[in-house]
Amino acid sequence: MNKPLIALAGFALAFGAATPAMARHQVCRDVQVKEINSKDDNRLIGTGVGAVAGGLLGHQVGGGKGKTLATVGGAVAGGYVGNQVQKNHQDKNASYHTERQCHWVDD
């Protein structure tokens, strides 16, 4: 047999036996998971309706370039408000269940 190979095998056995084996254990926890009972998880309908309503309201304000700015600002603000209204509605109608999640941890 080759001397370097024998030396390498002896080195591996000597130091492998001297180091303790890594112990692993499993850590689990119960997590509450929310299920949104909606086909519009991204709240696109609320955002769109809010943006249109905000744009229409903003268009009623000012004149010239100010009217354009008010329309755009109203659409942005309305989109945000519509998104949040739909989010609150979805959160109230959501169902929750408990799920056990586990993972391995090295000691």
Secondary structure as UniProt FT lines:
FT   HELIX           3..18
FT   STRAND          24..35
FT   TURN            41..42
FT   HELIX           44..59
FT   HELIX           65..92
FT   STRAND          95..106
//
